[in-house]
Amino acid sequence: INAEYMGFDPVTTRAGYTYERSALLEHLQTNGSYDPISRQSIFPSELASNRALQAMIAAKQLQELL
Protein backbone atom coordinates (compact mmCIF):
# COMPACT_ATOMS: atom_id res chain seq x y z
CA ILE A 1 0.00 0.00 0.00
CA ASN A 2 2.76 2.44 0.93
CA ALA A 3 5.59 1.15 -1.33
CA GLU A 4 7.80 0.37 1.68
CA TYR A 5 9.27 -2.96 2.71
CA MET A 6 6.91 -5.06 4.75
CA GLY A 7 7.59 -4.82 8.46
CA PHE A 8 7.18 -7.47 11.10
CA ASP A 9 3.37 -7.64 11.27
CA PRO A 10 1.96 -8.93 7.97
CA VAL A 11 -1.78 -9.67 7.84
CA THR A 12 -3.94 -11.38 5.23
CA THR A 13 -7.45 -10.34 4.19
CA ARG A 14 -10.34 -12.68 3.33
CA ALA A 15 -9.45 -12.13 -0.33
CA GLY A 16 -5.99 -13.58 0.32
CA TYR A 17 -3.92 -10.40 -0.05
CA THR A 18 -1.18 -9.67 2.47
CA TYR A 19 -0.34 -6.22 3.79
CA GLU A 20 1.65 -4.69 6.62
CA ARG A 21 -0.91 -4.32 9.43
CA SER A 22 -0.14 -0.66 10.19
CA ALA A 23 -0.36 0.33 6.50
CA LEU A 24 -3.67 -1.49 6.03
CA LEU A 25 -5.18 -0.03 9.20
CA GLU A 26 -4.17 3.44 8.03
CA HIS A 27 -5.78 2.74 4.66
CA LEU A 28 -9.00 1.57 6.35
CA GLN A 29 -9.15 4.74 8.46
CA THR A 30 -8.34 7.07 5.59
CA ASN A 31 -10.09 5.48 2.62
CA GLY A 32 -12.84 3.26 4.00
CA SER A 33 -13.28 -0.36 5.01
CA TYR A 34 -12.29 -2.13 1.83
CA ASP A 35 -9.36 -4.21 0.59
CA PRO A 36 -7.20 -1.94 -1.60
CA ILE A 37 -6.77 -4.64 -4.26
CA SER A 38 -9.97 -6.70 -4.29
CA ARG A 39 -12.24 -3.86 -3.12
CA GLN A 40 -14.09 -6.33 -0.85
CA SER A 41 -15.30 -4.84 2.41
CA ILE A 42 -13.09 -5.72 5.38
CA PHE A 43 -12.85 -4.84 9.04
CA PRO A 44 -9.78 -4.94 11.31
CA SER A 45 -11.26 -7.83 13.31
CA GLU A 46 -11.24 -9.99 10.15
CA LEU A 47 -7.50 -9.69 9.52
CA ALA A 48 -5.43 -12.83 10.03
CA SER A 49 -1.76 -12.75 10.97
CA ASN A 50 0.39 -14.19 8.20
CA ARG A 51 2.69 -16.23 10.43
CA ALA A 52 4.52 -17.94 7.57
CA LEU A 53 5.56 -14.61 6.08
CA GLN A 54 6.35 -13.26 9.55
CA ALA A 55 8.74 -16.18 10.10
CA MET A 56 10.43 -15.57 6.74
CA ILE A 57 10.89 -11.88 7.55
CA ALA A 58 12.38 -12.76 10.95
CA ALA A 59 14.76 -15.28 9.36
CA LYS A 60 15.88 -12.72 6.79
CA GLN A 61 16.47 -10.09 9.46
CA LEU A 62 18.48 -12.58 11.52
CA GLN A 63 20.50 -13.55 8.46
CA GLU A 64 21.35 -9.90 7.80
CA LEU A 65 22.63 -9.52 11.36
CA LEU A 66 25.07 -12.43 10.96
PQR file of N, CA, C, O and H, with PARSE charges and radii, in Angstrom:
ATOM      1  N   ILE A   1       0.829  -1.188   0.000 -0.4000 1.5000
ATOM      2  CA  ILE A   1       0.000   0.000   0.000 -0.0000 2.0000
ATOM      3  C   ILE A   1       0.872   1.250   0.000  0.5500 1.7000
ATOM      4  O   ILE A   1       0.574   2.222  -0.695 -0.5500 1.4000
ATOM      5  N   ASN A   2       1.953   1.222   0.783 -0.4000 1.5000
ATOM      6  CA  ASN A   2       2.758   2.438   0.931 -0.0000 2.0000
ATOM      7  C   ASN A   2       4.119   2.345   0.246  0.5500 1.7000
ATOM      8  O   ASN A   2       4.961   3.219   0.452 -0.5500 1.4000
ATOM      9  H   ASN A   2       2.196   0.433   1.348  0.4000 1.0000
ATOM     10  N   ALA A   3       4.358   1.316  -0.557 -0.4000 1.5000
ATOM     11  CA  ALA A   3       5.595   1.153  -1.326 -0.0000 2.0000
ATOM     12  C   ALA A   3       6.838   1.017  -0.455  0.5500 1.7000
ATOM     13  O   ALA A   3       7.948   1.270  -0.923 -0.5500 1.4000
ATOM     14  H   ALA A   3       3.674   0.606  -0.724  0.4000 1.0000
ATOM     15  N   GLU A   4       6.668   0.623   0.794 -0.4000 1.5000
ATOM     16  CA  GLU A   4       7.796   0.372   1.683 -0.0000 2.0000
ATOM     17  C   GLU A   4       7.923  -1.134   1.905  0.5500 1.7000
ATOM     18  O   GLU A   4       6.987  -1.892   1.650 -0.5500 1.4000
ATOM     19  H   GLU A   4       5.766   0.417   1.174  0.4000 1.0000
ATOM     20  N   TYR A   5       9.094  -1.554   2.384 -0.4000 1.5000
ATOM     21  CA  TYR A   5       9.268  -2.959   2.706 -0.0000 2.0000
ATOM     22  C   TYR A   5       8.310  -3.358   3.817  0.5500 1.7000
ATOM     23  O   TYR A   5       8.017  -2.573   4.719 -0.5500 1.4000
ATOM     24  H   TYR A   5       9.854  -0.938   2.591  0.4000 1.0000
ATOM     25  N   MET A   6       7.829  -4.590   3.734 -0.4000 1.5000
ATOM     26  CA  MET A   6       6.906  -5.064   4.745 -0.0000 2.0000
ATOM     27  C   MET A   6       7.645  -5.198   6.071  0.5500 1.7000
ATOM     28  O   MET A   6       8.768  -5.700   6.122 -0.5500 1.4000
ATOM     29  H   MET A   6       8.067  -5.227   3.001  0.4000 1.0000
ATOM     30  N   GLY A   7       7.012  -4.749   7.124 -0.4000 1.5000
ATOM     31  CA  GLY A   7       7.592  -4.820   8.458 -0.0000 2.0000
ATOM     32  C   GLY A   7       7.385  -6.185   9.084  0.5500 1.7000
ATOM     33  O   GLY A   7       7.382  -7.202   8.391 -0.5500 1.4000
ATOM     34  H   GLY A   7       6.101  -4.341   7.082  0.4000 1.0000
ATOM     35  N   PHE A   8       7.215  -6.204  10.377 -0.4000 1.5000
ATOM     36  CA  PHE A   8       7.178  -7.467  11.103 -0.0000 2.0000
ATOM     37  C   PHE A   8       5.767  -7.923  11.443  0.5500 1.7000
ATOM     38  O   PHE A   8       5.610  -8.889  12.191 -0.5500 1.4000
ATOM     39  H   PHE A   8       7.218  -5.377  10.940  0.4000 1.0000
ATOM     40  N   ASP A   9       4.734  -7.265  10.922 -0.4000 1.5000
ATOM     41  CA  ASP A   9       3.368  -7.642  11.273 -0.0000 2.0000
ATOM     42  C   ASP A   9       2.481  -7.767  10.031  0.5500 1.7000
ATOM     43  O   ASP A   9       1.541  -6.992   9.858 -0.5500 1.4000
ATOM     44  H   ASP A   9       4.862  -6.481  10.315  0.4000 1.0000
ATOM     45  N   PRO A  10       2.782  -8.746   9.163 -0.5600 1.5000
ATOM     46  CA  PRO A  10       1.960  -8.929   7.968  0.2800 2.0000
ATOM     47  C   PRO A  10       0.616  -9.565   8.309  0.5500 1.7000
ATOM     48  O   PRO A  10       0.543 -10.459   9.152 -0.5500 1.4000
ATOM     49  N   VAL A  11      -0.443  -9.101   7.653 -0.4000 1.5000
ATOM     50  CA  VAL A  11      -1.782  -9.668   7.837 -0.0000 2.0000
ATOM     51  C   VAL A  11      -2.377  -9.984   6.467  0.5500 1.7000
ATOM     52  O   VAL A  11      -2.024  -9.372   5.459 -0.5500 1.4000
ATOM     53  H   VAL A  11      -0.383  -8.374   6.968  0.4000 1.0000
ATOM     54  N   THR A  12      -3.287 -10.952   6.460 -0.4000 1.5000
ATOM     55  CA  THR A  12      -3.944 -11.376   5.231 -0.0000 2.0000
ATOM     56  C   THR A  12      -5.434 -11.094   5.335  0.5500 1.7000
ATOM     57  O   THR A  12      -6.047 -11.308   6.381 -0.5500 1.4000
ATOM     58  H   THR A  12      -3.574 -11.449   7.279  0.4000 1.0000
ATOM     59  N   THR A  13      -6.010 -10.613   4.241 -0.4000 1.5000
ATOM     60  CA  THR A  13      -7.447 -10.337   4.192 -0.0000 2.0000
ATOM     61  C   THR A  13      -8.189 -11.588   3.725  0.5500 1.7000
ATOM     62  O   THR A  13      -7.567 -12.561   3.298 -0.5500 1.4000
ATOM     63  H   THR A  13      -5.512 -10.440   3.391  0.4000 1.0000
ATOM     64  N   ARG A  14      -9.511 -11.560   3.805 -0.4000 1.5000
ATOM     65  CA  ARG A  14     -10.335 -12.681   3.328 -0.0000 2.0000
ATOM     66  C   ARG A  14     -10.069 -12.975   1.856  0.5500 1.7000
ATOM     67  O   ARG A  14     -10.186 -14.121   1.421 -0.5500 1.4000
ATOM     68  H   ARG A  14     -10.017 -10.770   4.151  0.4000 1.0000
ATOM     69  N   ALA A  15      -9.716 -11.960   1.098 -0.4000 1.5000
ATOM     70  CA  ALA A  15      -9.451 -12.134  -0.334 -0.0000 2.0000
ATOM     71  C   ALA A  15      -8.093 -12.787  -0.590  0.5500 1.7000
ATOM     72  O   ALA A  15      -7.790 -13.169  -1.720 -0.5500 1.4000
ATOM     73  H   ALA A  15      -9.620 -11.030   1.452  0.4000 1.0000
ATOM     74  N   GLY A  16      -7.276 -12.917   0.458 -0.4000 1.5000
ATOM     75  CA  GLY A  16      -5.986 -13.579   0.323 -0.0000 2.0000
ATOM     76  C   GLY A  16      -4.806 -12.659   0.084  0.5500 1.7000
ATOM     77  O   GLY A  16      -3.695 -13.134  -0.155 -0.5500 1.4000
ATOM     78  H   GLY A  16      -7.523 -12.607   1.377  0.4000 1.0000
ATOM     79  N   TYR A  17      -5.019 -11.356   0.143 -0.4000 1.5000
ATOM     80  CA  TYR A  17      -3.922 -10.405  -0.046 -0.0000 2.0000
ATOM     81  C   TYR A  17      -3.259 -10.097   1.287  0.5500 1.7000
ATOM     82  O   TYR A  17      -3.925 -10.015   2.320 -0.5500 1.4000
ATOM     83  H   TYR A  17      -5.921 -10.970   0.337  0.4000 1.0000
ATOM     84  N   THR A  18      -1.943  -9.927   1.257 -0.4000 1.5000
ATOM     85  CA  THR A  18      -1.176  -9.666   2.469 -0.0000 2.0000
ATOM     86  C   THR A  18      -0.656  -8.238   2.458  0.5500 1.7000
ATOM     87  O   THR A  18      -0.161  -7.740   1.447 -0.5500 1.4000
ATOM     88  H   THR A  18      -1.402  -9.994   0.419  0.4000 1.0000
ATOM     89  N   TYR A  19      -0.784  -7.596   3.613 -0.4000 1.5000
ATOM     90  CA  TYR A  19      -0.341  -6.220   3.794 -0.0000 2.0000
ATOM     91  C   TYR A  19       0.349  -6.097   5.147  0.5500 1.7000
ATOM     92  O   TYR A  19       0.171  -6.941   6.025 -0.5500 1.4000
ATOM     93  H   TYR A  19      -1.186  -8.000   4.434  0.4000 1.0000
ATOM     94  N   GLU A  20       1.131  -5.046   5.303 -0.4000 1.5000
ATOM     95  CA  GLU A  20       1.647  -4.687   6.620 -0.0000 2.0000
ATOM     96  C   GLU A  20       0.448  -4.155   7.422  0.5500 1.7000
ATOM     97  O   GLU A  20      -0.293  -3.294   6.947 -0.5500 1.4000
ATOM     98  H   GLU A  20       1.276  -4.361   4.590  0.4000 1.0000
ATOM     99  N   ARG A  21       0.271  -4.675   8.631 -0.4000 1.5000
ATOM    100  CA  ARG A  21      -0.910  -4.321   9.429 -0.0000 2.0000
ATOM    101  C   ARG A  21      -1.082  -2.807   9.583  0.5500 1.7000
ATOM    102  O   ARG A  21      -2.176  -2.283   9.371 -0.5500 1.4000
ATOM    103  H   ARG A  21       0.873  -5.375   9.017  0.4000 1.0000
ATOM    104  N   SER A  22      -0.015  -2.110   9.948 -0.4000 1.5000
ATOM    105  CA  SER A  22      -0.141  -0.664  10.187 -0.0000 2.0000
ATOM    106  C   SER A  22      -0.544   0.080   8.916  0.5500 1.7000
ATOM    107  O   SER A  22      -1.336   1.020   8.978 -0.5500 1.4000
ATOM    108  H   SER A  22       0.873  -2.536  10.120  0.4000 1.0000
ATOM    109  N   ALA A  23      -0.012  -0.326   7.770 -0.4000 1.5000
ATOM    110  CA  ALA A  23      -0.359   0.326   6.504 -0.0000 2.0000
ATOM    111  C   ALA A  23      -1.814   0.061   6.142  0.5500 1.7000
ATOM    112  O   ALA A  23      -2.510   0.961   5.671 -0.5500 1.4000
ATOM    113  H   ALA A  23       0.631  -1.090   7.720  0.4000 1.0000
ATOM    114  N   LEU A  24      -2.279  -1.165   6.357 -0.4000 1.5000
ATOM    115  CA  LEU A  24      -3.665  -1.485   6.031 -0.0000 2.0000
ATOM    116  C   LEU A  24      -4.635  -0.774   6.974  0.5500 1.7000
ATOM    117  O   LEU A  24      -5.671  -0.272   6.535 -0.5500 1.4000
ATOM    118  H   LEU A  24      -1.713  -1.896   6.739  0.4000 1.0000
ATOM    119  N   LEU A  25      -4.307  -0.729   8.258 -0.4000 1.5000
ATOM    120  CA  LEU A  25      -5.182  -0.032   9.203 -0.0000 2.0000
ATOM    121  C   LEU A  25      -5.267   1.460   8.867  0.5500 1.7000
ATOM    122  O   LEU A  25      -6.329   2.070   8.989 -0.5500 1.4000
ATOM    123  H   LEU A  25      -3.466  -1.136   8.614  0.4000 1.0000
ATOM    124  N   GLU A  26      -4.154   2.032   8.448 -0.4000 1.5000
ATOM    125  CA  GLU A  26      -4.165   3.439   8.034 -0.0000 2.0000
ATOM    126  C   GLU A  26      -5.057   3.614   6.796  0.5500 1.7000
ATOM    127  O   GLU A  26      -5.831   4.566   6.704 -0.5500 1.4000
ATOM    128  H   GLU A  26      -3.292   1.536   8.349  0.4000 1.0000
ATOM    129  N   HIS A  27      -4.934   2.685   5.856 -0.4000 1.5000
ATOM    130  CA  HIS A  27      -5.780   2.736   4.658 -0.0000 2.0000
ATOM    131  C   HIS A  27      -7.264   2.649   5.042  0.5500 1.7000
ATOM    132  O   HIS A  27      -8.086   3.404   4.523 -0.5500 1.4000
ATOM    133  H   HIS A  27      -4.305   1.911   5.930  0.4000 1.0000
ATOM    134  N   LEU A  28      -7.601   1.732   5.946 -0.4000 1.5000
ATOM    135  CA  LEU A  28      -9.001   1.565   6.352 -0.0000 2.0000
ATOM    136  C   LEU A  28      -9.541   2.836   7.003  0.5500 1.7000
ATOM    137  O   LEU A  28     -10.690   3.214   6.770 -0.5500 1.4000
ATOM    138  H   LEU A  28      -6.934   1.118   6.367  0.4000 1.0000
ATOM    139  N   GLN A  29      -8.725   3.488   7.810 -0.4000 1.5000
ATOM    140  CA  GLN A  29      -9.149   4.739   8.455 -0.0000 2.0000
ATOM    141  C   GLN A  29      -9.304   5.876   7.453  0.5500 1.7000
ATOM    142  O   GLN A  29     -10.247   6.664   7.534 -0.5500 1.4000
ATOM    143  H   GLN A  29      -7.793   3.181   7.999  0.4000 1.0000
ATOM    144  N   THR A  30      -8.390   5.951   6.530 -0.4000 1.5000
ATOM    145  CA  THR A  30      -8.345   7.070   5.594 -0.0000 2.0000
ATOM    146  C   THR A  30      -9.311   6.913   4.414  0.5500 1.7000
ATOM    147  O   THR A  30      -9.968   7.869   4.004 -0.5500 1.4000
ATOM    148  H   THR A  30      -7.624   5.312   6.465  0.4000 1.0000
ATOM    149  N   ASN A  31      -9.383   5.694   3.880 -0.4000 1.5000
ATOM    150  CA  ASN A  31     -10.094   5.479   2.620 -0.0000 2.0000
ATOM    151  C   ASN A  31     -11.393   4.693   2.729  0.5500 1.7000
ATOM    152  O   ASN A  31     -12.171   4.655   1.776 -0.5500 1.4000
ATOM    153  H   ASN A  31      -8.849   4.917   4.213  0.4000 1.0000
ATOM    154  N   GLY A  32     -11.635   4.072   3.861 -0.4000 1.5000
ATOM    155  CA  GLY A  32     -12.842   3.262   4.005 -0.0000 2.0000
ATOM    156  C   GLY A  32     -12.504   1.806   4.228  0.5500 1.7000
ATOM    157  O   GLY A  32     -11.361   1.388   4.041 -0.5500 1.4000
ATOM    158  H   GLY A  32     -11.003   4.103   4.635  0.4000 1.0000
ATOM    159  N   SER A  33     -13.484   1.048   4.622 -0.4000 1.5000
ATOM    160  CA  SER A  33     -13.283  -0.356   5.014 -0.0000 2.0000
ATOM    161  C   SER A  33     -13.355  -1.298   3.818  0.5500 1.7000
ATOM    162  O   SER A  33     -14.299  -2.076   3.681 -0.5500 1.4000
ATOM    163  H   SER A  33     -14.412   1.388   4.774  0.4000 1.0000
ATOM    164  N   TYR A  34     -12.353  -1.219   2.962 -0.4000 1.5000
ATOM    165  CA  TYR A  34     -12.287  -2.135   1.827 -0.0000 2.0000
ATOM    166  C   TYR A  34     -10.840  -2.515   1.538  0.5500 1.7000
ATOM    167  O   TYR A  34      -9.912  -1.750   1.799 -0.5500 1.4000
ATOM    168  H   TYR A  34     -11.586  -0.588   3.073  0.4000 1.0000
ATOM    169  N   ASP A  35     -10.672  -3.709   0.995 -0.4000 1.5000
ATOM    170  CA  ASP A  35      -9.360  -4.211   0.594 -0.0000 2.0000
ATOM    171  C   ASP A  35      -8.879  -3.370  -0.590  0.5500 1.7000
ATOM    172  O   ASP A  35      -9.614  -3.226  -1.567 -0.5500 1.4000
ATOM    173  H   ASP A  35     -11.425  -4.332   0.782  0.4000 1.0000
ATOM    174  N   PRO A  36      -7.679  -2.818  -0.530 -0.5600 1.5000
ATOM    175  CA  PRO A  36      -7.201  -1.941  -1.600  0.2800 2.0000
ATOM    176  C   PRO A  36      -7.084  -2.628  -2.964  0.5500 1.7000
ATOM    177  O   PRO A  36      -7.150  -1.957  -3.993 -0.5500 1.4000
ATOM    178  N   ILE A  37      -6.913  -3.940  -2.989 -0.4000 1.5000
ATOM    179  CA  ILE A  37      -6.768  -4.638  -4.264 -0.0000 2.0000
ATOM    180  C   ILE A  37      -8.093  -5.233  -4.733  0.5500 1.7000
ATOM    181  O   ILE A  37      -8.523  -4.982  -5.859 -0.5500 1.4000
ATOM    182  H   ILE A  37      -6.859  -4.485  -2.153  0.4000 1.0000
ATOM    183  N   SER A  38      -8.738  -6.017  -3.877 -0.4000 1.5000
ATOM    184  CA  SER A  38      -9.973  -6.701  -4.288 -0.0000 2.0000
ATOM    185  C   SER A  38     -11.211  -5.821  -4.179  0.5500 1.7000
ATOM    186  O   SER A  38     -12.230  -6.097  -4.813 -0.5500 1.4000
ATOM    187  H   SER A  38      -8.389  -6.221  -2.962  0.4000 1.0000
ATOM    188  N   ARG A  39     -11.126  -4.776  -3.387 -0.4000 1.5000
ATOM    189  CA  ARG A  39     -12.243  -3.861  -3.125 -0.0000 2.0000
ATOM    190  C   ARG A  39     -13.359  -4.510  -2.296  0.5500 1.7000
ATOM    191  O   ARG A  39     -14.438  -3.934  -2.161 -0.5500 1.4000
ATOM    192  H   ARG A  39     -10.298  -4.552  -2.872  0.4000 1.0000
ATOM    193  N   GLN A  40     -13.110  -5.702  -1.740 -0.4000 1.5000
ATOM    194  CA  GLN A  40     -14.089  -6.325  -0.845 -0.0000 2.0000
ATOM    195  C   GLN A  40     -14.093  -5.570   0.478  0.5500 1.7000
ATOM    196  O   GLN A  40     -13.061  -5.061   0.914 -0.5500 1.4000
ATOM    197  H   GLN A  40     -12.233  -6.171  -1.850  0.4000 1.0000
ATOM    198  N   SER A  41     -15.249  -5.503   1.108 -0.4000 1.5000
ATOM    199  CA  SER A  41     -15.299  -4.837   2.406 -0.0000 2.0000
ATOM    200  C   SER A  41     -14.566  -5.688   3.436  0.5500 1.7000
ATOM    201  O   SER A  41     -14.681  -6.913   3.437 -0.5500 1.4000
ATOM    202  H   SER A  41     -16.087  -5.917   0.753  0.4000 1.0000
ATOM    203  N   ILE A  42     -13.813  -5.030   4.310 -0.4000 1.5000
ATOM    204  CA  ILE A  42     -13.088  -5.717   5.381 -0.0000 2.0000
ATOM    205  C   ILE A  42     -13.106  -4.852   6.633  0.5500 1.7000
ATOM    206  O   ILE A  42     -13.284  -3.636   6.574 -0.5500 1.4000
ATOM    207  H   ILE A  42     -13.719  -4.034   4.310  0.4000 1.0000
ATOM    208  N   PHE A  43     -12.920  -5.509   7.752 -0.4000 1.5000
ATOM    209  CA  PHE A  43     -12.848  -4.835   9.037 -0.0000 2.0000
ATOM    210  C   PHE A  43     -11.612  -5.347   9.761  0.5500 1.7000
ATOM    211  O   PHE A  43     -11.211  -6.492   9.552 -0.5500 1.4000
ATOM    212  H   PHE A  43     -12.776  -6.497   7.800  0.4000 1.0000
ATOM    213  N   PRO A  44     -11.001  -4.527  10.607 -0.5600 1.5000
ATOM    214  CA  PRO A  44      -9.777  -4.935  11.309  0.2800 2.0000
ATOM    215  C   PRO A  44      -9.902  -6.271  12.038  0.5500 1.7000
ATOM    216  O   PRO A  44      -8.931  -7.024  12.118 -0.5500 1.4000
ATOM    217  N   SER A  45     -11.074  -6.569  12.566 -0.4000 1.5000
ATOM    218  CA  SER A  45     -11.259  -7.827  13.307 -0.0000 2.0000
ATOM    219  C   SER A  45     -11.174  -9.057  12.407  0.5500 1.7000
ATOM    220  O   SER A  45     -11.013 -10.172  12.904 -0.5500 1.4000
ATOM    221  H   SER A  45     -11.863  -5.958  12.501  0.4000 1.0000
ATOM    222  N   GLU A  46     -11.279  -8.875  11.097 -0.4000 1.5000
ATOM    223  CA  GLU A  46     -11.238  -9.990  10.153 -0.0000 2.0000
ATOM    224  C   GLU A  46      -9.823 -10.310   9.669  0.5500 1.7000
ATOM    225  O   GLU A  46      -9.618 -11.321   8.996 -0.5500 1.4000
ATOM    226  H   GLU A  46     -11.410  -7.969  10.693  0.4000 1.0000
ATOM    227  N   LEU A  47      -8.860  -9.477   9.997 -0.4000 1.5000
ATOM    228  CA  LEU A  47      -7.500  -9.688   9.520 -0.0000 2.0000
ATOM    229  C   LEU A  47      -6.853 -10.865  10.230  0.5500 1.7000
ATOM    230  O   LEU A  47      -7.010 -11.041  11.438 -0.5500 1.4000
ATOM    231  H   LEU A  47      -9.026  -8.656  10.543  0.4000 1.0000
ATOM    232  N   ALA A  48      -6.124 -11.667   9.466 -0.4000 1.5000
ATOM    233  CA  ALA A  48      -5.427 -12.828  10.030 -0.0000 2.0000
ATOM    234  C   ALA A  48      -3.923 -12.606   9.925  0.5500 1.7000
ATOM    235  O   ALA A  48      -3.423 -12.203   8.875 -0.5500 1.4000
ATOM    236  H   ALA A  48      -5.997 -11.524   8.485  0.4000 1.0000
ATOM    237  N   SER A  49      -3.213 -12.865  11.001 -0.4000 1.5000
ATOM    238  CA  SER A  49      -1.758 -12.750  10.965 -0.0000 2.0000
ATOM    239  C   SER A  49      -1.198 -13.752   9.966  0.5500 1.7000
ATOM    240  O   SER A  49      -1.615 -14.909   9.935 -0.5500 1.4000
ATOM    241  H   SER A  49      -3.620 -13.192  11.854  0.4000 1.0000
ATOM    242  N   ASN A  50      -0.262 -13.306   9.162 -0.4000 1.5000
ATOM    243  CA  ASN A  50       0.390 -14.188   8.199 -0.0000 2.0000
ATOM    244  C   ASN A  50       1.679 -14.674   8.854  0.5500 1.7000
ATOM    245  O   ASN A  50       2.748 -14.094   8.662 -0.5500 1.4000
ATOM    246  H   ASN A  50       0.077 -12.366   9.187  0.4000 1.0000
ATOM    247  N   ARG A  51       1.556 -15.746   9.627 -0.4000 1.5000
ATOM    248  CA  ARG A  51       2.688 -16.232  10.431 -0.0000 2.0000
ATOM    249  C   ARG A  51       3.815 -16.804   9.580  0.5500 1.7000
ATOM    250  O   ARG A  51       4.984 -16.707   9.953 -0.5500 1.4000
ATOM    251  H   ARG A  51       0.688 -16.217   9.782  0.4000 1.0000
ATOM    252  N   ALA A  52       3.474 -17.398   8.445 -0.4000 1.5000
ATOM    253  CA  ALA A  52       4.518 -17.939   7.569 -0.0000 2.0000
ATOM    254  C   ALA A  52       5.406 -16.815   7.043  0.5500 1.7000
ATOM    255  O   ALA A  52       6.632 -16.920   7.060 -0.5500 1.4000
ATOM    256  H   ALA A  52       2.524 -17.478   8.142  0.4000 1.0000
ATOM    257  N   LEU A  53       4.780 -15.748   6.580 -0.4000 1.5000
ATOM    258  CA  LEU A  53       5.558 -14.612   6.084 -0.0000 2.0000
ATOM    259  C   LEU A  53       6.311 -13.937   7.228  0.5500 1.7000
ATOM    260  O   LEU A  53       7.447 -13.499   7.046 -0.5500 1.4000
ATOM    261  H   LEU A  53       3.784 -15.662   6.566  0.4000 1.0000
ATOM    262  N   GLN A  54       5.697 -13.850   8.386 -0.4000 1.5000
ATOM    263  CA  GLN A  54       6.351 -13.260   9.549 -0.0000 2.0000
ATOM    264  C   GLN A  54       7.622 -14.040   9.899  0.5500 1.7000
ATOM    265  O   GLN A  54       8.643 -13.441  10.237 -0.5500 1.4000
ATOM    266  H   GLN A  54       4.774 -14.206   8.533  0.4000 1.0000
ATOM    267  N   ALA A  55       7.565 -15.355   9.820 -0.4000 1.5000
ATOM    268  CA  ALA A  55       8.745 -16.185  10.099 -0.0000 2.0000
ATOM    269  C   ALA A  55       9.830 -15.962   9.050  0.5500 1.7000
ATOM    270  O   ALA A  55      11.015 -15.926   9.383 -0.5500 1.4000
ATOM    271  H   ALA A  55       6.736 -15.843   9.545  0.4000 1.0000
ATOM    272  N   MET A  56       9.437 -15.812   7.789 -0.4000 1.5000
ATOM    273  CA  MET A  56      10.432 -15.570   6.739 -0.0000 2.0000
ATOM    274  C   MET A  56      11.097 -14.212   6.918  0.5500 1.7000
ATOM    275  O   MET A  56      12.303 -14.080   6.710 -0.5500 1.4000
ATOM    276  H   MET A  56       8.475 -15.842   7.518  0.4000 1.0000
ATOM    277  N   ILE A  57      10.324 -13.204   7.302 -0.4000 1.5000
ATOM    278  CA  ILE A  57      10.888 -11.876   7.546 -0.0000 2.0000
ATOM    279  C   ILE A  57      11.871 -11.930   8.715  0.5500 1.7000
ATOM    280  O   ILE A  57      12.952 -11.345   8.647 -0.5500 1.4000
ATOM    281  H   ILE A  57       9.344 -13.311   7.471  0.4000 1.0000
ATOM    282  N   ALA A  58      11.499 -12.631   9.783 -0.4000 1.5000
ATOM    283  CA  ALA A  58      12.380 -12.756  10.948 -0.0000 2.0000
ATOM    284  C   ALA A  58      13.668 -13.483  10.584  0.5500 1.7000
ATOM    285  O   ALA A  58      14.746 -13.089  11.029 -0.5500 1.4000
ATOM    286  H   ALA A  58      10.621 -13.107   9.839  0.4000 1.0000
ATOM    287  N   ALA A  59      13.569 -14.526   9.789 -0.4000 1.5000
ATOM    288  CA  ALA A  59      14.758 -15.279   9.364 -0.0000 2.0000
ATOM    289  C   ALA A  59      15.671 -14.401   8.513  0.5500 1.7000
ATOM    290  O   ALA A  59      16.892 -14.446   8.660 -0.5500 1.4000
ATOM    291  H   ALA A  59      12.693 -14.845   9.428  0.4000 1.0000
ATOM    292  N   LYS A  60      15.089 -13.617   7.640 -0.4000 1.5000
ATOM    293  CA  LYS A  60      15.885 -12.721   6.788 -0.0000 2.0000
ATOM    294  C   LYS A  60      16.581 -11.650   7.622  0.5500 1.7000
ATOM    295  O   LYS A  60      17.746 -11.328   7.385 -0.5500 1.4000
ATOM    296  H   LYS A  60      14.096 -13.581   7.521  0.4000 1.0000
ATOM    297  N   GLN A  61      15.863 -11.102   8.600 -0.4000 1.5000
ATOM    298  CA  GLN A  61      16.468 -10.085   9.459 -0.0000 2.0000
ATOM    299  C   GLN A  61      17.607 -10.680  10.277  0.5500 1.7000
ATOM    300  O   GLN A  61      18.637 -10.034  10.468 -0.5500 1.4000
ATOM    301  H   GLN A  61      14.917 -11.364   8.793  0.4000 1.0000
ATOM    302  N   LEU A  62      17.430 -11.898  10.759 -0.4000 1.5000
ATOM    303  CA  LEU A  62      18.483 -12.577  11.523 -0.0000 2.0000
ATOM    304  C   LEU A  62      19.684 -12.844  10.631  0.5500 1.7000
ATOM    305  O   LEU A  62      20.824 -12.646  11.051 -0.5500 1.4000
ATOM    306  H   LEU A  62      16.593 -12.423  10.604  0.4000 1.0000
ATOM    307  N   GLN A  63      19.441 -13.286   9.416 -0.4000 1.5000
ATOM    308  CA  GLN A  63      20.502 -13.552   8.463 -0.0000 2.0000
ATOM    309  C   GLN A  63      21.317 -12.288   8.176  0.5500 1.7000
ATOM    310  O   GLN A  63      22.540 -12.352   8.043 -0.5500 1.4000
ATOM    311  H   GLN A  63      18.515 -13.446   9.075  0.4000 1.0000
ATOM    312  N   GLU A  64      20.649 -11.158   8.081 -0.4000 1.5000
ATOM    313  CA  GLU A  64      21.346  -9.904   7.795 -0.0000 2.0000
ATOM    314  C   GLU A  64      22.210  -9.452   8.972  0.5500 1.7000
ATOM    315  O   GLU A  64      23.190  -8.732   8.785 -0.5500 1.4000
ATOM    316  H   GLU A  64      19.656 -11.106   8.188  0.4000 1.0000
ATOM    317  N   LEU A  65      21.843  -9.876  10.188 -0.4000 1.5000
ATOM    318  CA  LEU A  65      22.633  -9.523  11.359 -0.0000 2.0000
ATOM    319  C   LEU A  65      23.916 -10.345  11.457  0.5500 1.7000
ATOM    320  O   LEU A  65      24.900  -9.903  12.050 -0.5500 1.4000
ATOM    321  H   LEU A  65      21.046 -10.461  10.339  0.4000 1.0000
ATOM    322  N   LEU A  66      23.902 -11.528  10.879 -0.4000 1.5000
ATOM    323  CA  LEU A  66      25.068 -12.430  10.962 -0.0000 2.0000
ATOM    324  C   LEU A  66      26.050 -12.178   9.901  0.5500 1.7000
ATOM    325  O   LEU A  66      27.078 -12.852   9.839 -0.5500 1.4000
ATOM    326  H   LEU A  66      23.103 -11.887  10.397  0.4000 1.0000
TER
END
